[in-house]
């Protein structure tokens, strides 16, 4: 049984029919108020607490369609059941187009009252479902906002923690007596900063699924140059990258991979020199992107035994595999050019 707290406003210039509607809908558990003109109905609506409007088409001085137009401009207006003559289907269609949720033809009094009661029941149920849907959507939005705030805080804390670890590694590198140990620790610091940079970007991002690569790589290159200069490598890095968003997991692999390739260029391209240039290009291609790191140094084709411990080469292969590709070393007359093509796919 419908709740008696539900109030129906019946707008019709026939007071006799209005009394019949009050009795019929009252038996269904509704409280019914009547108005004989459009202005009287709108005045009552403005007082609030109206759940459904039953609106006759023919009213003194106008039609119910004009009332529907007025209601369409009111926020939170209740649903409207439109009442028409039994043969006025065109008017009913116009009413539905104007925003009515249902219509009821005036046939015999008994049939009309039964149809009106059923239409009001459905309007109440539809309005209730609409409110529940809006509440659920609002709760989902609020939950999403809370989750995004929490995720941002997590990324902030991770970024700060990794930056602290990198600082401790840097302190250890400066305290190391052996040059090889200092260099190894500096490389470790660069790898940590590459990952910390991702989390720093994520907690300021509007979409944690992706990272804007241009800003991230510029920051990463600045950190690399500063780190390499502390151990005596003075090459300059020239970065060419456009605005491009990449999935977060790929951005981590790109950052670590780029760190290794640039670090290798710093260490091995210009032996005995404190200058030189390392060029980094990140170019969108169809379906993906190409990363290229090149220098004008002594050159390496990627064949033969890697210099140093070989850890950097293993990391390069692992990160390239994560990106779904492999690093290719071009044969150059001068210097080294390492390239990697990979796909970019962002989940919807």
C-alpha positions as CSV (number, residue, x, y, z in Angstrom):
1,X,0.0,0.0,0.0
2,X,1.4,3.4,-0.9
3,X,2.4,5.7,1.9
4,X,-0.1,8.4,3.0
5,X,2.7,10.8,3.2
6,X,2.7,10.8,-0.7
7,X,0.8,13.8,-2.0
8,X,-0.8,14.0,-5.4
9,X,-1.8,17.4,-6.9
10,X,-4.7,17.1,-9.4
11,X,-5.1,20.1,-11.6
12,X,-8.5,20.2,-13.4
13,X,-11.2,22.8,-13.8
14,X,-13.9,20.1,-13.1
15,X,-14.4,20.1,-9.3
16,X,-16.7,17.1,-9.4
17,X,-14.1,15.0,-11.1
18,X,-11.6,16.3,-8.7
19,X,-13.6,15.0,-5.7
20,X,-13.9,11.6,-7.4
21,X,-10.1,11.5,-7.9
22,X,-9.6,12.4,-4.2
23,X,-11.7,9.5,-3.2
24,X,-10.3,7.0,-5.6
25,X,-6.6,7.8,-5.0
26,X,-7.4,8.1,-1.3
27,X,-8.4,4.5,-1.2
28,X,-5.0,3.7,-2.7
29,X,-3.4,5.5,0.3
30,X,-2.6,8.8,-1.3
31,X,-3.3,12.3,0.0
32,X,-4.8,14.3,-2.9
33,X,-5.0,18.1,-3.3
34,X,-6.8,19.8,-6.1
35,X,-6.4,23.0,-8.1
36,X,-8.8,24.3,-10.7
37,X,-6.4,26.6,-12.6
38,X,-2.8,26.4,-13.8
39,X,-1.8,29.4,-11.6
40,X,-3.4,27.8,-8.5
41,X,-1.6,24.5,-9.3
42,X,1.8,26.2,-9.7
43,X,1.2,28.2,-6.5
44,X,0.5,25.0,-4.6
45,X,3.5,23.3,-6.2
46,X,5.8,26.2,-5.0
47,X,4.8,25.4,-1.4
48,X,6.5,22.0,-1.8
49,X,5.7,18.4,-0.7
50,X,4.1,17.4,-4.0
51,X,5.1,14.0,-5.2
52,X,3.1,13.6,-8.4
53,X,1.0,16.0,-10.6
54,X,-2.0,14.8,-12.5
55,X,-2.6,17.5,-15.1
56,X,-5.7,18.0,-17.3
57,X,-5.1,19.3,-20.8
58,X,-8.0,21.9,-21.0
59,X,-7.6,24.5,-18.3
60,X,-9.1,28.1,-18.0
61,X,-7.0,30.5,-20.0
62,X,-4.7,27.8,-21.5
63,X,-3.6,24.2,-21.7
64,X,-1.7,21.8,-19.6
65,X,1.1,21.8,-22.2
66,X,1.9,25.4,-21.1
67,X,2.1,24.1,-17.5
68,X,4.5,21.4,-18.6
69,X,6.7,24.0,-20.3
70,X,6.9,25.9,-17.0
71,X,7.6,22.7,-15.0
72,X,10.5,21.8,-17.4
73,X,12.3,24.9,-16.1
74,X,11.9,24.0,-12.4
75,X,14.6,22.0,-10.8
76,X,13.4,18.8,-9.1
77,X,9.8,19.1,-10.5
78,X,7.7,16.1,-9.7
79,X,6.6,13.6,-12.4
80,X,3.4,14.5,-14.4
81,X,0.6,12.2,-15.5
82,X,-1.2,14.0,-18.3
83,X,-5.0,13.7,-18.6
84,X,-6.5,14.0,-22.1
85,X,-9.7,13.3,-23.9
86,X,-10.2,9.7,-25.0
87,X,-9.6,10.5,-28.7
88,X,-6.8,13.1,-28.2
89,X,-3.8,10.8,-28.8
90,X,-1.9,13.6,-30.7
91,X,-2.1,15.8,-27.6
92,X,-0.9,12.9,-25.4
93,X,2.1,12.4,-27.6
94,X,2.9,16.2,-27.4
95,X,2.6,15.9,-23.6
96,X,5.0,13.0,-23.4
97,X,7.5,15.0,-25.6
98,X,7.1,18.0,-23.3
99,X,8.1,15.9,-20.3
100,X,5.1,14.0,-19.0
101,X,5.9,10.6,-17.7
102,X,2.5,9.1,-18.7
103,X,-0.9,10.0,-19.9
104,X,-4.5,8.8,-19.1
105,X,-7.5,9.3,-21.4
106,X,-10.8,10.4,-19.9
107,X,-13.1,7.6,-20.7
108,X,-15.8,6.4,-18.3
109,X,-15.3,7.6,-14.8
110,X,-14.6,4.1,-13.4
111,X,-12.1,3.3,-16.2
112,X,-10.4,6.7,-15.9
113,X,-10.0,6.5,-12.2
114,X,-8.5,3.0,-12.4
115,X,-6.1,4.1,-15.1
116,X,-5.2,7.2,-13.2
117,X,-4.4,5.3,-10.1
118,X,-2.2,2.8,-12.0
119,X,-0.4,5.7,-13.7
120,X,0.2,7.4,-10.4
121,X,1.5,4.2,-8.8
122,X,4.0,3.8,-11.7
123,X,5.0,7.5,-11.5
124,X,5.8,7.1,-7.8
125,X,7.8,3.9,-8.4
126,X,9.7,5.6,-11.3
127,X,10.5,8.7,-9.2
128,X,11.7,6.5,-6.3
129,X,13.9,4.5,-8.6
130,X,15.2,7.7,-10.1
131,X,16.1,9.1,-6.7
132,X,17.8,5.8,-5.7
133,X,19.8,5.9,-8.9
134,X,20.9,9.5,-8.3
135,X,21.8,8.6,-4.7
136,X,23.8,5.5,-5.9
137,X,25.6,7.6,-8.6
138,X,26.3,10.3,-6.0
139,X,27.7,7.7,-3.6
140,X,29.8,6.2,-6.4
141,X,31.2,9.7,-7.3
142,X,32.0,10.4,-3.7
143,X,33.7,7.0,-3.3
144,X,35.7,7.6,-6.4
145,X,36.8,11.0,-5.2
146,X,37.8,9.5,-1.8
147,X,39.7,6.7,-3.6
148,X,41.5,9.2,-5.8
149,X,42.5,11.3,-2.8
150,X,43.7,8.3,-1.0
151,X,45.7,7.1,-4.0
152,X,47.2,10.5,-4.4
153,X,48.3,10.5,-0.8
154,X,49.8,7.0,-1.3
155,X,51.7,8.1,-4.3
156,X,52.9,11.2,-2.4
157,X,54.2,9.1,0.4
158,X,55.8,6.6,-1.9
159,X,57.5,9.4,-3.8
160,X,58.8,11.0,-0.6
161,X,60.0,7.7,0.7
162,X,61.9,6.9,-2.5
163,X,63.4,10.4,-2.5
164,X,64.6,9.7,1.0
165,X,66.1,6.4,0.0
166,X,67.8,8.1,-3.0
167,X,69.3,10.8,-0.7
168,X,70.6,8.1,1.6
169,X,72.2,6.3,-1.3
170,X,73.7,9.6,-2.4
171,X,75.2,10.1,1.0
172,X,76.6,6.6,0.9
173,X,78.1,7.2,-2.5
174,X,79.9,10.4,-1.3
175,X,81.3,8.4,1.7
176,X,82.6,5.5,-0.5
177,X,86.3,5.4,-0.8
178,X,86.5,3.4,-4.1
179,X,85.5,5.2,-7.4
180,X,83.7,2.0,-8.6
181,X,81.6,1.9,-5.5
182,X,80.7,5.6,-5.8
183,X,79.7,5.1,-9.4
184,X,77.6,2.1,-8.7
185,X,75.8,3.9,-5.9
186,X,75.2,6.9,-8.1
187,X,73.6,4.6,-10.7
188,X,71.4,3.1,-8.1
189,X,70.3,6.5,-7.0
190,X,69.4,7.4,-10.6
191,X,67.2,4.2,-10.8
192,X,65.4,5.0,-7.6
193,X,64.8,8.6,-8.7
194,X,63.4,7.4,-12.0
195,X,60.7,5.4,-10.2
196,X,60.1,8.2,-7.6
197,X,59.5,10.6,-10.4
198,X,56.6,8.5,-11.6
199,X,54.9,8.6,-8.2
200,X,55.5,12.3,-8.0
201,X,53.7,12.8,-11.3
202,X,50.8,10.5,-10.3
203,X,49.9,12.3,-7.1
204,X,49.5,15.6,-9.1
205,X,47.7,13.9,-12.0
206,X,44.0,14.0,-12.8
207,X,44.2,10.5,-14.2
208,X,46.4,8.0,-12.4
209,X,46.2,5.6,-15.4
210,X,48.6,7.7,-17.4
211,X,51.7,9.9,-17.0
212,X,52.4,13.0,-19.2
213,X,55.7,11.9,-20.6
214,X,57.2,15.3,-21.5
215,X,57.3,16.7,-18.0
216,X,58.3,13.4,-16.5
217,X,61.3,12.9,-18.9
218,X,62.5,16.5,-18.5
219,X,62.6,16.1,-14.7
220,X,64.3,12.7,-15.1
221,X,67.0,14.0,-17.4
222,X,67.7,16.9,-15.0
223,X,68.1,14.4,-12.1
224,X,70.4,12.2,-14.3
225,X,72.6,15.1,-15.3
226,X,73.0,16.3,-11.8
227,X,73.8,12.7,-10.6
228,X,76.3,12.0,-13.3
229,X,78.1,15.3,-12.8
230,X,78.7,14.5,-9.1
231,X,80.9,11.5,-10.3
232,X,82.8,13.5,-13.0
233,X,80.7,13.0,-16.2
234,X,80.0,16.3,-17.9
235,X,78.0,15.4,-21.1
236,X,74.9,17.5,-21.9
237,X,71.6,15.9,-22.7
238,X,69.3,17.3,-25.4
239,X,65.7,16.0,-25.1
240,X,63.1,16.1,-27.8
241,X,59.6,14.9,-26.7
242,X,56.1,16.1,-27.4
243,X,53.1,16.0,-25.2
244,X,52.2,12.4,-24.9
245,X,50.4,10.5,-22.2
246,X,51.5,6.9,-21.6
247,X,50.1,4.2,-19.3
248,X,51.6,4.3,-15.9
249,X,53.2,0.9,-15.9
250,X,54.8,1.7,-19.3
251,X,56.1,5.0,-17.9
252,X,57.9,3.2,-15.1
253,X,59.6,0.9,-17.7
254,X,60.4,3.9,-19.9
255,X,62.0,5.8,-17.1
256,X,64.2,3.0,-15.9
257,X,65.2,2.1,-19.5
258,X,66.0,5.6,-20.3
259,X,68.0,6.0,-17.1
260,X,70.2,3.0,-18.1
261,X,70.7,4.1,-21.7
262,X,71.6,7.7,-20.8
263,X,73.8,6.6,-17.9
264,X,75.7,4.3,-20.3
265,X,76.2,7.2,-22.7
266,X,77.5,9.3,-19.9
267,X,79.9,6.6,-18.8
268,X,81.2,5.1,-22.0
269,X,80.6,7.4,-25.0
270,X,83.2,10.1,-24.2
271,X,86.1,8.5,-22.2
272,X,88.6,11.0,-21.0
273,X,86.3,14.0,-21.8
274,X,84.2,16.1,-19.7
275,X,82.0,17.3,-22.5
276,X,79.8,15.7,-25.2
277,X,76.2,15.5,-26.1
278,X,73.5,12.8,-25.6
279,X,70.3,13.1,-27.6
280,X,67.1,11.7,-26.4
281,X,64.1,11.6,-28.8
282,X,60.6,10.3,-27.9
283,X,58.5,10.2,-31.1
284,X,54.9,9.1,-31.5
285,X,54.4,6.6,-34.3
286,X,51.3,4.8,-35.6
287,X,50.0,2.7,-32.7
288,X,52.8,3.5,-30.4
289,X,56.1,5.4,-29.9
290,X,59.8,5.2,-30.6
291,X,62.5,6.0,-28.0
292,X,65.9,6.8,-29.4
293,X,69.1,7.6,-27.4
294,X,72.2,8.5,-29.4
295,X,75.6,10.1,-28.9
296,X,78.6,11.1,-31.0
297,X,81.1,9.1,-28.9
298,X,83.3,6.1,-29.5
299,X,80.3,4.0,-30.6
300,X,78.9,0.5,-29.8
301,X,76.8,-1.7,-32.0
302,X,75.3,-3.7,-29.2
303,X,77.4,-6.7,-30.1
304,X,80.1,-8.3,-28.0
305,X,80.5,-8.2,-24.3
306,X,79.0,-5.2,-22.5
307,X,81.2,-2.9,-20.6
308,X,81.1,-2.8,-16.8
309,X,79.3,-5.4,-14.8
310,X,76.6,-5.9,-17.4
311,X,73.8,-5.1,-14.9
312,X,72.7,-2.1,-17.0
313,X,72.4,-4.2,-20.1
314,X,70.3,-6.8,-18.3
315,X,68.0,-4.0,-16.9
316,X,67.7,-2.6,-20.5
317,X,66.6,-6.0,-21.8
318,X,64.1,-6.5,-19.0
319,X,62.5,-3.0,-19.3
320,X,62.3,-3.4,-23.1
321,X,60.6,-6.7,-22.7
322,X,58.1,-5.1,-20.3
323,X,57.3,-2.6,-23.1
324,X,56.8,-5.5,-25.6
325,X,59.9,-4.8,-27.7
326,X,63.7,-5.0,-27.7
327,X,66.4,-2.3,-28.1
328,X,68.0,-2.2,-31.5
329,X,71.5,-0.6,-31.9
330,X,71.9,1.0,-35.4
331,X,75.3,0.9,-37.1
332,X,76.5,4.5,-37.2
333,X,79.6,6.0,-38.7
334,X,80.0,7.9,-35.4
335,X,78.7,7.2,-32.0
336,X,75.9,5.0,-30.7
337,X,72.2,5.0,-31.5
338,X,69.8,2.8,-29.5
339,X,66.2,2.6,-30.5
340,X,63.1,0.9,-29.1
341,X,59.6,0.8,-30.7
342,X,56.6,-0.2,-28.6
343,X,52.9,0.0,-28.6
344,X,50.9,2.3,-26.4
345,X,47.5,1.0,-25.2
346,X,45.5,2.7,-22.4
347,X,42.7,0.6,-20.9
348,X,39.3,2.3,-21.1
